[in-house]
Amino acid sequence: MAVEPRLLANAIRALSMDAVQAANSGHPGMPMGMADVATVLWTEYLKHDPADPAWHDRDRFVLSAGHGSMLIYSLLHLSGYAAPTIDDIRNFRKLGSPCAGHPENFLLDGVEATTGPLGQGFAMAVGMAIAERHLNAVFGDDLVDHRTWTIAGDGCLMEGINHEAAGLAGHLGLGRLIAFWDDNKITIDGSTDLSTSEDIPARYAAYGWHVVRCDGHDFDSIRAAIDEALADPRPSLIACRTIIGWGAPNKQGTSATHGAALGADEVAAARKQLVWDSEPFDIPAPIYEAWRSAGRRSAGAHDEWRTRLAASPERDEFVRRMEGRLPSDDGLAAHLDALAASPQKIATRKASEIALDAINAALPETIGGSADLTGSNNTKSKGQTVFTRDDASGRYIYYGIREFGMAAAMNGMALHGGVIPYGGTFLVFADYCRPAIRLSALQQVRVVYVMTHDSIGLGEDGPTHQPVEHVMSLRMIPNLAVYRPADAVETAEAWQLALERRDGPSLLALTRQNLPQLRLGRSENLTRRGAYRLRAATALRRVVLVATGSEVEVAVAVAEALEGQGIGADVVSMPCWSLFDAQDGAYRADLLPADALKVSIEAGTTLGWERYIGPRGLAVGLDRFGASAPAEDLFKRFGFTAEAIVPRVLAALDAQGE
């Protein structure tokens, strides 16, 4: 016997209000308000297979309004995914339960993205839609033919990143993207009238989206809106007029349902209102079976896809890309051989471009881009065609001045799979990207950030564009590998490590100014150790100079000057702190021995270097903003020369009685 969709939706409402009540924290209003829309989508339209959540051609569903996490947990459980179990839901927001306060992609299959920071889920959905269109252009409809759906709330659409992401999606004509706007007109503070009066449908129409409205509690209206969106070639916004907390008779339609448990009395009243007689966390068998049957709806389509995949001559390549495995040759070995044969004095941003020429020729899965700084970031390699609305096979995206949107879209591309995204901007604008960089690290995705103009060495653009605190602050983000290479060889090695790394993002901080190639000859990837001895002392070692990036050249000059005075000095290049920290204690102690004065040299804030140089060490850095002048003048002005540093080293040795 068929079960009315309202009963299916009420199962979501019951699980949501009961889980939040049991946790005494959470957000019941959004899941209760969007339960009807989600029920129609998941039982009638969404292409997915709970028996195989990793099906490469499944539809992607992103809950951008991640605070309403009980919506996705309810949908996964009811549809028949192995997790979350009813016990997991019963332990919502408790230690050890995969049902975290906000959805985490690494805790549950079927959670396509970690969401909660409003607007980022929407932007990641844009990235997923980009990846789908690109892979479709490469492999065809037989292997790649799915949609991306997202639910976004008023808050998601207010965030600035929404403008960036929606504008990009409209420009690229991502017609396989459909966004449901939970138009409940409520925020934490109260009515949306308190803070906004814009015409959101008109805004989206201006972006080039198709827009349709529906009654979010009328199933026929919801279906009609989805059908209209499916028929339109543009990305679609479905404005779902809903009542937050629908079913809670005394609190629905108010901010009281947004971010707190309803309370025992209101939960009891909601049960009466919904005619839901079951005990908490008890779903009647007919409703369970109707949901599980709907979850099996795409099994036939999945079987047909498996048959097409098995017969496809591109099967192995498609699976390799989707599984994130690199080909046997990443193109960098020959590039490193060429550097050994013919050393280059070039900016590391240029060294990155040359490395990308080799990488992009060998790895068809890379998709690059820049936030309107292509010629400065050097992110577009030879022969790289552009991804456009008319040709999605291109492997370069002009993101425009959308740093945050670019970073979040790259997260979505990486989460989708089948592509390795990289994108560029100036390092100082990492601040615009930072929330998405943090989510890259949290979600453990392979995204590569190419951040150029990494210090006062960028010169005349002045302190607004000269990073001082940025490298150090980025090193603080867990699971983010930050590389500041000293020359063309370290740059190529950093790229190699970034591509190999499948469980987290990497960031390359690169120079505008030319640097000499310090590594001559061919060797193993020394950057893999995070730090290594570039030059060993010839006289009795009394000093260890530790530097990164453009200051390694300075450290070499300081060492030469000290050696000229009979003071032995090692030079240690430390392109990646986190990789060095991961080395064993013996290796770290050998590079940074206790019996030597340790001196750090980096054109940025000194905060943090004490962990390597110790309380008696010398930190040469920049704990103030820069200035507008040619790079050479700035390095002299702020003391990043051998002439300035050697006297400080000698004074430190004298102070220690050396």
C-alpha atoms as one frame of an Amber mdcrd trajectory, in Angstrom:
protein
   0.000   0.000   0.000   1.325   3.410  -0.993   2.249   5.731   1.854   1.248
   9.369   1.616   4.259  11.651   1.078   3.194  13.750   4.056   3.708  10.719
   6.304   7.135  10.170   4.789   7.983  13.814   5.438   6.658  13.599   8.985
   9.171  10.840   9.683  11.868  13.437   8.996  10.128  15.895  11.283   9.811
  13.379  14.081  13.419  12.234  13.915  14.615  15.829  13.754  12.682  17.193
  16.682  13.360  14.088  18.800  17.111  14.088  18.103  17.453  17.782  18.872
  15.363  17.350  22.007  17.526  14.435  23.173  20.694  16.436  22.577  19.125
  19.575  24.028  20.822  21.479  21.219  20.544  21.774  17.481  18.344  23.236
  14.783  14.954  21.570  14.354  13.231  24.340  12.404  14.907  23.949   9.022
  14.517  20.136   8.744  10.875  20.404   9.766  10.280  23.231   7.289  12.032
  21.569   4.338  10.879  18.007   5.028   8.249  18.072   2.278  10.648  19.379
  -0.376  13.349  16.895   0.652  10.881  14.017   0.576   9.847  14.755  -3.004
  13.462  15.147  -4.095  14.792  12.020  -2.403  11.903   9.687  -3.170  11.112
  10.769  -6.722  14.042  12.571  -8.378  17.446  12.068  -6.749  19.608   9.469
  -8.499  21.465   7.594  -5.777  22.027   4.092  -4.460  22.284   3.556  -0.695
  23.848   0.147  -1.403  26.759   1.896  -3.145  27.129   5.470  -1.882  30.306
   5.945  -3.957  28.599   5.320  -7.317  30.517   7.664  -9.572  27.473   8.752
 -11.577  25.192   9.430  -8.624  23.539  12.789  -8.201  25.260  15.003  -5.646
  23.169  16.481  -2.856  24.651  19.245  -0.707  22.926  20.564   2.392  24.355
  24.071   2.286  22.217  25.052   5.271  24.258  22.587   7.315  22.876  23.696
  10.660  19.783  21.696   9.695  21.900  18.550   9.744  19.114  16.332  11.018
  17.570  16.676   7.575  20.418  14.835   5.853  20.817  12.345   8.706  17.114
  11.507   8.521  17.219  11.182   4.736  20.220   8.869   4.798  18.804   6.681
   7.531  15.320   6.429   6.107  16.600   5.757   2.566  18.565   2.724   3.707
  22.170   3.837   3.969  24.219   1.660   6.334  24.760   4.717   8.506  23.585
   6.596  10.353  21.781   3.983  12.378  18.882   4.877  14.611  21.297   4.715
  17.565  23.581   7.180  15.792  20.634   9.538  15.444  19.608   8.958  19.033
  23.127  10.131  19.974  23.004  13.203  17.740  25.649  15.771  18.695  27.276
  13.394  21.193  30.882  12.243  21.215  31.385   9.233  18.982  28.226   9.652
  16.930  28.731  10.311  13.209  25.738  12.625  13.472  27.738  15.716  14.331
  26.178  19.096  14.897  26.981  19.971  11.283  27.411  17.362   8.531  30.964
  16.063   8.071  31.852  14.389   4.779  34.442  12.134   6.418  32.012  10.688
   8.959  29.132   9.475   6.790  28.736   8.162   3.262  26.138  10.254   1.494
  27.272  13.469   3.113  28.921  14.939   0.047  30.392  18.000   1.749  31.092
  19.390   5.188  28.730  22.304   5.605  27.646  24.738   8.272  29.594  27.889
   7.406  26.745  29.418   5.465  27.096  29.813   1.724  30.046  27.498   1.306
  27.927  24.435   0.604  26.192  26.292  -2.212  29.576  27.265  -3.679  30.865
  23.705  -3.345  27.776  22.534  -5.234  28.810  24.904  -8.018  32.204  23.211
  -8.049  30.602  19.781  -8.221  28.513  20.917 -11.175  31.671  22.166 -12.901
  33.357  18.799 -12.376  30.323  16.921 -13.697  30.126  19.004 -16.863  33.860
  18.672 -17.488  33.886  14.905 -17.029  30.773  14.618 -19.184  32.563  16.510
 -21.945  35.519  14.138 -21.666  33.783  10.779 -21.143  30.283  11.326 -22.517
  26.750  10.689 -21.294  27.243   6.936 -20.914  29.607   7.391 -17.969  28.840
  10.873 -16.608  25.285  12.178 -16.622  24.098  13.405 -13.243  22.872  16.497
 -11.440  23.866  18.517  -8.418  21.193  19.579  -5.953  21.591  21.862  -2.968
  19.370  23.240  -0.231  20.266  26.754   0.875  18.643  28.980   3.424  18.177
  32.719   3.697  21.560  32.955   5.404  23.346  31.115   2.605  21.893  33.556
   0.092  22.890  36.584   2.180  26.544  35.598   2.461  28.891  37.354   0.049
  30.173  34.054  -1.301  26.700  33.386  -2.666  27.084  36.316  -5.051  30.459
  34.976  -6.218  29.294  31.394  -6.675  25.920  32.126  -8.236  27.456  34.614
 -10.654  30.052  32.057 -11.719  27.434  29.337 -12.176  25.288  31.592 -14.308
  28.247  32.689 -16.401  29.306  29.092 -17.031  25.739  27.960 -17.754  25.755
  25.100 -15.255  22.329  23.758 -16.158  22.755  20.556 -14.146  22.729  22.580
 -10.924  19.446  23.035  -9.053  19.273  24.984  -5.787  16.316  24.922  -3.407
  15.969  28.140  -1.467  14.345  27.540   1.888  12.424  30.796   1.820  11.121
  30.761   5.381  11.880  34.448   6.036  13.439  33.729   9.432  16.964  34.187
  10.789  18.273  33.837  14.331  17.501  37.473  15.080  13.935  37.190  13.815
  12.227  38.060  10.569  14.413  38.600   7.527  12.727  41.997   7.260  15.125
  43.126   9.994  18.155  42.764   7.751  17.288  42.402   4.093  14.826  43.687
   1.530  16.403  42.631  -1.744  14.575  40.846  -4.533  16.427  37.529  -4.537
  14.632  35.987  -7.552  15.473  39.096  -9.584  19.085  38.863  -8.455  19.299
  35.276  -9.652  17.607  36.105 -12.919  20.283  38.763 -13.413  22.943  36.091
 -12.839  21.476  34.143 -15.738  19.612  31.572 -13.659  16.177  30.132 -14.237
  13.938  30.952 -11.260  10.699  29.288 -10.244   8.616  29.522  -7.083   6.688
  26.829  -5.241   4.722  26.236  -2.086   7.191  24.197  -0.044   4.359  22.343
   1.686   2.340  21.444  -1.421   3.683  18.293  -3.061   2.215  19.003  -6.494
   3.655  22.507  -6.434   7.080  21.135  -5.489   6.996  18.552  -8.284   5.918
  21.131 -10.846   8.788  23.432  -9.857  11.345  20.638 -10.100   9.998  19.536
 -13.475  10.239  23.084 -14.765  13.819  23.356 -13.507  14.761  20.067 -15.149
  13.428  21.283 -18.458  15.424  24.530 -18.435  19.031  24.600 -19.703  20.126
  27.176 -17.119  21.032  26.609 -13.481  17.820  26.833 -11.483  16.787  28.424
  -8.222  13.592  26.978  -6.780  12.204  29.421  -4.235  10.353  27.227  -1.745
   8.038  29.240   0.454   8.134  27.325   3.701   7.249  27.680   7.355  10.200
  27.061   9.643   9.406  24.404  12.226   6.288  23.310  10.307   4.236  21.057
  12.555   5.182  22.645  15.872   1.903  24.468  16.495   3.078  27.135  18.938
   6.545  27.867  17.588   6.415  27.273  13.839   7.121  30.329  11.740   9.270
  31.913  14.447  12.971  32.092  15.222  12.306  30.035  18.358  12.541  26.898
  16.206  15.787  27.852  14.515  18.581  26.970  16.903  17.210  25.314  20.031
  15.264  22.267  21.104  11.518  22.751  20.935  11.012  21.645  24.522   9.093
  18.625  25.785   5.708  20.346  25.720   6.099  21.616  22.152   7.381  18.222
  20.951   4.263  16.628  22.450   2.082  19.252  20.792   3.839  18.669  17.462
   3.112  14.942  17.722  -0.574  15.744  18.010  -0.410  18.259  15.188   1.344
  15.770  12.901  -0.812  12.849  14.071   2.419  11.038  14.890   1.752   8.487
  17.606   5.084   6.649  17.608   7.547   6.927  20.425  10.770   8.900  19.890
  13.096   7.248  17.339  10.451   4.682  16.416   9.446   4.739  12.741   6.384
   2.652  11.753   7.272  -0.278   9.506   5.153   0.829   6.491   6.888   4.220
   6.478  10.288   2.597   6.778   9.515   0.276   3.876   8.217   3.099   1.689
  11.415   5.054   2.285  13.624   1.999   1.683  11.727   1.224  -1.513  12.333
   4.771  -2.708  16.004   4.354  -1.843  16.160   1.359  -4.201  14.549   3.343
  -7.012  17.830   3.954  -8.884  19.236   0.432  -8.562  18.234  -0.402 -12.129
  19.865   2.733 -13.486  22.974   1.861 -11.509  23.082  -1.637 -13.030  22.720
  -0.186 -16.524  25.556   2.232 -15.797  27.782  -0.623 -14.604  27.137  -2.417
 -17.871  28.059   0.658 -19.899  31.181   1.191 -17.811  32.323  -2.402 -18.260
  31.927  -2.088 -22.032  33.589   1.320 -22.318  37.087   1.494 -23.800  37.700
   4.391 -21.410  36.805   2.389 -18.323  40.304   2.178 -16.823  41.077   5.860
 -17.339  37.702   6.956 -15.999  38.024   4.802 -12.874  41.618   5.928 -12.323
  40.574   9.557 -12.313  37.509   9.023 -10.144  39.557   7.056  -7.609  42.134
   9.827  -7.503  45.090   7.695  -8.585  47.884   9.456 -10.456  49.339   8.013
 -13.654  52.787   6.452 -13.428  54.405   9.567 -14.910  53.436  12.948 -13.495
  55.763  14.745 -15.913  58.026  16.128 -13.199  60.953  13.711 -13.463  61.906
  15.006 -16.895  61.340  18.567 -15.707  63.701  18.092 -12.745  66.275  16.517
 -15.063  66.049  19.638 -17.222  66.600  21.902 -14.209  69.671  19.908 -13.215
  71.047  20.215 -16.727  70.224  23.897 -17.111  69.739  25.792 -13.805  67.218
  28.634 -13.881  67.278  32.010 -12.139  63.582  32.758 -12.157  60.774  33.717
  -9.818  59.179  30.718  -8.148  55.856  31.762  -9.694  57.541  31.290 -13.085
  59.082  28.041 -11.865  55.561  26.922 -10.974  54.343  27.772 -14.473  57.123
  25.698 -16.033  56.322  22.827 -13.685  52.662  23.118 -14.661  53.585  22.866
 -18.325  54.982  19.431 -17.518  52.239  18.428 -15.084  49.269  19.434 -17.213
  50.668  17.614 -20.233  50.963  14.412 -18.183  47.877  14.667 -15.933  44.633
  15.197 -17.857  42.680  15.494 -14.609  44.135  18.844 -13.546  41.889  21.898
 -13.875  43.533  25.230 -13.208  42.370  28.770 -12.791  42.977  32.148 -11.247
  40.942  34.891  -9.626  41.685  37.418 -12.373  45.468  37.173 -11.954  46.379
  34.618 -14.589  49.335  36.575 -15.938  50.627  37.279 -12.429  50.029  33.872
 -10.881  51.364  32.069 -13.972  48.689  29.399 -13.595  47.810  28.827 -17.249
  50.102  26.377 -19.005  50.857  25.938 -22.681  47.951  24.570 -24.684  45.515
  24.704 -21.761  42.066  25.453 -23.186  39.379  27.338 -21.305  36.291  25.876
 -19.633  33.269  27.765 -20.956  29.511  27.324 -21.163  30.044  26.117 -24.749
  33.045  23.881 -24.129  33.283  22.170 -20.767  36.261  20.094 -21.864  38.552
  23.039 -21.162  40.919  22.748 -18.240  41.309  26.381 -17.244  38.708  28.534
 -15.498  38.709  32.311 -15.434  37.141  32.759 -11.996  37.084  36.545 -12.106
  37.531  38.542  -8.926  35.984  35.802  -6.814  38.718  34.477  -4.521  36.358
  32.954  -1.947  34.063  31.544  -4.602  37.026  30.052  -6.463  38.391  28.342
  -3.369  35.024  26.883  -2.370  34.280  25.762  -5.932  37.615  23.963  -5.994
  36.593  22.157  -2.820  33.436  21.014  -4.572  35.385  19.871  -7.623  37.740
  17.836  -5.468  34.866  16.348  -3.472  33.125  15.331  -6.683  36.207  13.452
  -7.804  37.786  12.898 -11.178  39.626  16.214 -11.232  42.497  17.860  -9.354
  41.767  21.579  -9.058  44.321  24.303  -8.523  43.755  28.031  -8.410  45.777
  31.180  -8.004  45.677  34.596  -6.415  48.049  36.859  -4.491  49.074  35.478
  -1.102  47.709  38.553   0.663  44.274  37.591  -0.678  44.434  34.273   1.125
  42.366  36.228   3.631  39.524  36.249   1.109  39.892  32.486   0.653  40.611
  31.476   4.229  37.233  29.995   5.242  37.320  27.742   2.179  40.983  26.843
   2.735  40.024  25.793   6.244  37.249  23.595   4.853  39.698  22.118   2.338
  41.786  20.972   5.277  38.834  19.814   7.360  37.332  17.848   4.466  40.721
  16.315   3.571  40.516  17.192  -0.122  43.256  17.503  -2.721  43.139  21.170
  -3.684  46.241  23.163  -4.594  46.393  26.884  -3.845  48.917  28.817  -5.921
  49.592  32.004  -3.964  52.107  34.363  -5.520  53.699  37.685  -4.517  54.526
  36.146  -1.174  56.376  38.912   0.715  57.701  42.451   0.629  59.605  41.121
  -2.370  56.610  42.010  -4.535  57.826  45.573  -4.268  56.071  48.709  -5.351
  52.453  47.669  -4.741  53.176  48.363  -1.101  51.903  47.146   2.260  48.299
  46.571   1.187  49.569  43.789  -1.065  52.642  42.631   0.865  51.957  39.575
   3.034  53.528  39.753   6.473  51.438  37.549   8.753  49.915  35.336   6.075
  52.363  32.452   5.772  52.539  32.014   9.517  48.782  32.176   9.966  48.249
  29.635   7.199  50.688  27.255   8.860  48.347  27.246  11.841  45.538  25.551
   9.883  45.607  21.825  10.691  46.124  19.507   7.713  47.161  22.303   5.348
  50.587  21.733   3.806  52.145  25.168   3.270  55.172  25.267   0.963  57.452
  28.270   0.535  60.023  27.023  -1.967  63.455  28.622  -2.366  64.051  27.927
  -6.031  62.807  26.150  -9.146  63.770  22.718  -7.826  61.901  23.096  -4.539
  58.922  24.470  -6.453  58.765  21.360  -8.635  59.170  19.155  -5.567  56.351
  20.996  -3.804  54.099  20.429  -6.800  54.992  16.747  -6.790  54.050  16.432
  -3.116  50.837  18.422  -3.560  49.715  16.107  -6.359  50.587  12.976  -4.390
  48.690  14.180  -1.331  45.179  12.749  -1.426  44.104  13.543   2.134  44.490
  17.292   2.311  45.160  20.580   0.522  48.473  22.216  -0.276  49.407  25.870
  -0.645  52.419  27.131  -2.572  53.665  30.577  -1.524  55.644  31.870  -4.497
  57.781  34.898  -5.294  57.371  37.677  -7.784  61.127  38.338  -7.863  63.756
  36.122  -9.480  65.718  33.694  -7.313  68.845  31.737  -8.144  68.637  27.957
  -8.381  70.374  26.775  -5.224  69.954  23.060  -5.805  72.270  21.913  -8.564
  72.426  18.352  -9.837  69.738  15.700  -9.419  68.643  14.309  -6.078  65.711
  12.775  -4.286  62.793  14.994  -3.339  64.332  16.747  -0.334  61.255  18.909
   0.201  59.515  15.701   1.272  61.387  15.986   4.594  60.047  19.488   5.164
  63.551  20.791   5.839  67.030  19.690   4.870  70.641  20.800   5.084  71.274
  22.782   1.921  74.843  23.738   2.817  76.988  22.217   5.556  79.471  24.254
   7.564  83.107  23.980   6.512  84.561  25.516   9.675  83.506  24.252  13.108
  79.744  24.653  13.171  78.547  27.275  15.585  75.463  28.561  13.740  72.499
  27.007  11.918  70.680  29.372   9.580  67.110  28.288   8.889  65.263  30.050
   6.084  62.390  29.696   3.654  61.627  30.922   0.163  63.498  33.970  -1.071
  65.418  34.282   2.178  67.295  31.014   1.649  69.451  32.901  -0.818  70.097
  35.462   1.908  70.983  32.696   4.374  73.564  31.324   1.950  75.178  34.759
   1.721  75.182  35.065   5.528  76.821  31.646   5.856  79.522  32.567   3.376
  80.281  35.746   5.288  80.455  33.886   8.604  82.672  31.195   7.160  84.974
  33.974   5.982  85.399  34.870   9.650  86.046  31.272  10.679  82.531  30.686
  12.016  80.973  27.510  10.688  77.349  27.870   9.590  74.903  25.323   8.231
  72.135  26.498   5.929  68.832  24.681   6.369  66.046  25.238   3.866  62.645
  24.649   5.474  60.010  24.819   2.706  57.289  23.037   4.729  56.979  23.165
   8.497  54.356  20.445   8.815  56.426  17.913   6.885  59.474  18.689   9.009
  57.432  18.286  12.192  56.427  14.818  10.963  60.055  13.619  10.766  61.545
  11.513  13.527  63.308  13.149  16.448  66.782  12.086  15.353  66.428  13.786
  11.970  65.092  16.980  13.498  67.833  17.060  16.157  70.506  16.535  13.516
  69.309  19.522  11.503  68.731  21.750  14.536  71.347  20.694  17.085  71.216
  21.972  20.638  74.856  23.130  20.621  74.468  25.704  17.834  72.973  29.170
  17.660  69.868  28.821  15.524  68.848  31.758  13.373  65.584  31.969  11.420
  65.365  34.229   8.369  61.963  34.856   6.823  60.424  38.038   5.424  57.351
  37.749   7.586  56.260  37.783  11.190  58.646  36.070  13.603  55.869  34.609
  15.748  56.242  30.825  15.774  59.899  30.525  14.877  60.798  30.081  18.542
  59.688  26.449  18.286  62.722  25.797  16.055  65.336  28.316  17.192  64.576
  28.079  20.910  64.498  30.852  23.513  68.140  31.796  22.863  67.852  31.829
  19.095  67.768  34.805  16.750  64.655  35.484  14.662  65.187  37.719  11.646
  61.805  38.722  10.309  59.298  41.494   9.768  56.915  42.287  12.605  55.435
  45.347  10.942  53.860  46.239   7.595  56.050  46.822   4.564  56.378  49.823
   2.257  56.124  50.787  -1.380  59.496  50.540  -3.113  61.483  48.218  -5.361
  62.111  44.806  -3.767  65.872  45.259  -3.470  65.423  48.533  -1.592  62.886
  46.943   0.750  65.139  44.011   1.584  67.887  46.461   2.494  65.514  48.705
   4.440  64.161  45.882   6.551  67.428  44.097   7.115  67.221  41.065   4.857
  70.810  41.242   3.650  73.994  39.537   4.745  75.422  42.909   5.688  72.568
  43.492   8.136  72.247  39.967   9.507  75.904  39.007  10.113  76.439  41.619
  12.859  73.279  40.402  14.602  74.546  36.826  14.490  77.915  37.856  15.895
  76.205  39.788  18.684  74.040  36.799  19.531  77.118  34.565  19.669  78.836
  37.038  21.970  75.749  37.206  24.204  75.823  33.436  24.558  79.533  33.465
  25.337  80.387  31.551  22.185
